Amino acid sequence: MKSMPDEGTPERAHPGNSRHPDRAPRILMAEDNVINQRVGKLILQRAGFTVDLVSDGNEALEAHRSNPYDVILMDCQMPTMDGFEASRSIRDLDIPQPAIIAVTANALVGEREKCLAAGMNDYLSKPFQAEQLVSLVRKWAEFKLANPASDAT
């Protein structure tokens, strides 16, 4: 299983981590559905996060390659390059590694394991509650800001 931050009460001074109040976590959402992009971004903005958006795995790979992110929310089913291939490609890069959270409508048995095998750190099934999304992003953002040298894998 992928290394994960400890469960517990997150520090709340900054959406990322109170030990790093001067640095906001860099968050990328890779999602091909415009409505899902808007909803996800709005939820995270209301929680105090800033989110960049891309529409497919290829764009996610290029965005992370040009300016590495702390957390990537990765839709699994996208055109051009799906989230599985994009995650594997990101893991092959010799640059700081993000926490990758799979976001998928596929809640079949074994899907979580498929996501972890592709290099993703965590899994969120659609539809989800706003609190679930915020909690996962906060957990991984705090972990990455507290452990910048960690590869999150």
N, C-alpha and C positions, 0 to 999 in steps of 0.2 A: 504494500500500500504506500501511497505517496506520503512524504513527510508533511504533517499538517501543524498549524499553530495550535497551541493549547486551547482547549475550551475554557471559557471563563468570561468574566465581564470585561468588555473592551473599554479601553481608556477613551474618553469622549471629548477632550479639549479640541481636537481637530478631527474631521472625519477619518483621517488616516491613523494618527497616533499622537498622543500628547507629548511623547518624547521627541517628536519631530514637527513642532508646530509651524515651522517655517517652510516645510515642504509638503505640498499636497500630493496625494498619490496620483500617478498617471494611470487613467483607466480608459480602455478601448472596448467598444461594443461592436462585434462583428455580427451583423444581422441583416438579412436581405429583405425582410418585411418592414416597410416604412412605418406602419402603425406600431409594430413591436419596437422599432427604434425609438419612436416618439414616446411611447409609454415607459420603456425602460430608462430612457434618458431623463424624463420628467421625475420618475420615482427617485432616481439617484441624485438629481439636482436638488430635490426637496430635502434630501438627507445631507446636503452640503457638498456633494461630490461634483467634479467637472468631468464630463465624459466626451470622448471623441467617438465618432461613428464611421464605420465602413460597411460596405454591402456584401462583401464576399471574402473568402479565405485568402485569396491572392492579395487583396487590398490590406487585409490584416497583417499578413507577412511583411509586405512592403512598409506599412506604417510602423510596425515594431522594429524592423531593420533600420529605418531612418532615425527613429527616436524612441528607444526602448520604453515600454510600459511596465508598470508594476502589476496590474491586473488586466486580463483580457477576458471578457465575456464572449464565449464562442458558440454561436449557433452551429449545430452539427450538420444541418442540411441547407447548403447554400449553393448557388450556381458557380461555375468556373472552377472553384476549389472549395471542397466542403471543409467543415471544421476539423474533421479527423486528420486530413492531409495537411491542413494549415498548421495544426498543433504539432504534428511530427516535424514539419519543416522548420517551425520556430525553435523546437528543441534541438535541431541540428545546427542552429546558428551559434557562432562563437561570440556572443554578446550577452549582457545581463538577461537572465531568464525571468519571465513574468509568472505569476500564478495564473493558470488558465482554468476558467470555470465553464464547463459545458452547459449550454442552455438548449434544451431539446424538447420537442413535443412527443418524442418517442419514449414512453415509459415502460417499454417491454423488459422482461427479465433479461439480465445480461447487458443491458445498455450502459449502465454505470461502469461495469467492468471494461466494456469496449472503449469508453471514454478515457478511463484511467490508463488502459493499454496504449492509447494514442498519445499519452503524455499530458493529459489534462489532470488537474489537481483535485477538482471537485465537480459536482453535478447538480443541476437544478432543472427540474422537470416543469414544462409548461402545461397548464397554466399554473402560475405561482402567485403567492401573496406578496405584496410590496415588502413586507417585513422580512420575508425569506431572502429576497434579492439583496436588500440593504445589509442584512446580517452577514451573508456570505461575502459580499464585497468588502464590508468593514473588516471582517476577520482576516481575509487575505491581504488587504491593503496594510493593515497593522503589522501583519507578519512580514511582508516585504519591506516596509519602512524600518522595522526593528532589526531585520536581517538582510541588509542590502546585498551582501555577498552571496546569499543563498540562491541556489538555482531553482528553488521552489518545486523541484521534482523529487 
